[in-house]
Amino acid sequence: MATEALDAALDRLEQALDTVEVALSRRGNNGGGADEELAVLKVRHRKLKDTVAQELHQLDLLLAGLPK
């Protein structure tokens, strides 16, 4: 269960990073709304990064509880 949530969070993070890369390439081309789009993407990236960190923490807790 935790690994599924982690995989989903990582997938969303990869998608967000791809979107940021596209936004940055557009920024060089037109510059207009790219600044606003980049700001939105930064917020989304922070949320995804926090989600991944939380999921990794949960996974660490699960692994700590496994017998050695």
Secondary structure, DSSP 8 states (H G I E B T S, - for coil): -HHHHHHHHHHHHHHHHHHHHHHHHHHHHT-TTHHHHHHHHHHHHHHHHHHHHHHHHHHHHHHHTS--
